[in-house]
Amino acid sequence: MENFKCFSRDRIYLLLIGVSGLAGWGIPRFYQWTESDQSRMSPLVGQFAVGLTIVAVAICSCLPLVTIQSDTSVQGRGPVRFQLRSLFLWTTALAIGLAGLMRFPMAVSGAVCGAAYLHFIWFFARQPQHRWGAAALVGCMTLPYAWIADPSGTNGIHVGWILLWVAAGMPMLLPAGFIAGWLGHNVNDVAWLAILMTAGQLVIGTWIIRLGPKRTIAYLIVSLVISLFGSFCLHAMVLA
């Protein structure tokens, strides 16, 4: 089968950033439109979630049939070489991290998330050909929470703290909440898990961006959908 029309990679990234911001800013209006409240969620919410998931799966399924142009030159990467010393250092760091996570979960997860963002900054500075993809990654993770920028929508919560949570834990708030419920815990008791999962999401994203635009776009769409669902749930919790 012949490929469909050729699309511009960076324009798609820019489009995803715009969609993330508009969708995040419209969360409160969508909540009001569905006439949901803290005791009863409108059936429209479930229908919309199913429809959005189907659209996301359909778009990702069509990506192999689409030719995507690169707006910037892509530099080749050399083969990854593993050394025994590096492997030993990574193994030691992982063992120490796991031990610390058992005793000080919030501190360790915060440190890991901070390291993930430092790695992202390094990636953004050293890989100019991937900067739009990196910007889209952070945008799809955080901009669905754009409604928090309105102080009246945070129900008295300090905006500075909540913006920090947007970057650190909210992108993976929904998956962490599902895991917490499965383990029989409240999501507030495993906030460290959301932070740790966000760090993983960021690191995996910077790796996937190097693999090509189609994989990147699919990953961005999945990240956007997860953050949108999490943003809606958080908005419902804030209003409760």
Secondary structure by P-SEA (a helix, b strand, c coil): ccccccccaaaaaaaaaaaaaaaaaaaaaaaaaaccccccccaaaaaaaaaaaaaaaaaaaacccbbbbbcbbbbbbccccccaaaaaaaaaaaaaaaaaaaccaaaaaaaaaaaaaaaaaaaaaacccaaaaaaaaaaaacccccccccccccccccaaaaaaaaaccccaaaaaaaaaaaaccccccaaaaaaaaaaaaaaaaaaaaaacaaaaaaaaaaaaaaaaaaaaaaaaaaac
